[in-house]
Amino acid sequence: MNLGALLILELVILFSFIITSIFMFIPKKNDTVHKIFFSLAIALSVLVTAINATSLPSNFVTQIILSWLGLIPAAIGVIIAVAKGKPNTVAKLLVMFTSVYGAACYLFLF
């Protein structure tokens, strides 16, 4: 019963990620919009990864570690964005990869 609610929560988060990704790559003249959607995409990536890692049984140590290691590209993307002063395409793609990896691990792999 709880897993059905968790799946619905995950699908809502994935839908928000799709909307966030679309608005993150649409060219706008205002860089603040890109920073807001970039931050939202990072938050969604962390949320998806946390749901993925905590929904696994405690004896699946390898899968739990692999799910938490999926946050490394997002961390690299944040470092790139901070170093450049604004999120560039590489940083945005790394954050998107993290969200896709977390969603794929949650829905299909583990």
N, C-alpha and C positions, 0 to 999 in steps of 0.2 A: 504494500500500500504506500509506504513512504517513498519507495523507489519511483513510483509513478509521478508523485509530486516533484521529486528531484529531476526527473526527465523533463517535466513541463518547465521547471525553473531553468534548466539548461537550454531548452529551446528558446525561451524568452531572452536569455542572455545572448544566444547566438544570433537571434534576430536583431538585437540592439547592436551587436558587433558588426553585422552587415551594414546597418544604417550608419554606424560610426565610420566604417571603412569608406563608404561612399563619400561622406562629407569630408573625410580627411584628405582625400585625393582630388576633390573638386577644386580647381584653381579659384582662389579668392584673393582680393587685394589686401585683406586684413589678416595679418599673421596671428592675431589672437585667436581667431576661429580655429586655425590649424593646431595651435597649442592646446586648446580646450579639447578638441576631438582626439588629439594624440594622447593626452592625459586620460581621457575616458577609455580609449582603446587599451592603454596599459592597465587601468583598473579592471577592465573586463577580462583581460588576459590573466591577471593574478586571481581573480574570482573563479574563472573556469579551471585554472590549475589547482586552486585550493579545493574546489568541489571534487575534482578528479582524484586528488591525492587522499582526501579524507573519506571518500566514499568506498575506497578499497579496503578489504580486510587487512588486519594488522600483520598477517603472516605473508602477505604479498610484498615483501620488502623491496625486491628488485623493481617491480612496477611502480611502487611509491617513489622510489628514488628517481626513476626515469621520468615520472610525471613532474617532479619538482625541478629536475634538470632542464625541463622545457622552458623555464623562465630565463635561462641564460641569454638567448637571443634578445629578449625584451630588455634585459639589463644592458647589453651591448648597445641596443638602440637608444636607450636613455643616455648612456655615456656619449654617444655620437651627437645626440640632440643638444645636450648640455655644452659639449665642446664647440659646436657650431653656433650656438646661440638660438637656434630655432630648429624644429624638426625638418630634416631633409628626407628625400625619397628613400634612402637606404635605411634610415632609422624607422620610417613608417613601415617599410617592408619587413623589417625584423620583428616589429611588434605584431604585424599581421600574421607572420609565420608562427609566432608564439601562440596566438589565439587559435589558429587553425590546428596546430599540433595538439594543444590542450583539448580542443573539441574532438579531434580524431581519436585521441587516446581515450577520452571519456565515452564516446559513442560507439567506437568500432574496435579498438585494439585490446583493451583490458577487460 
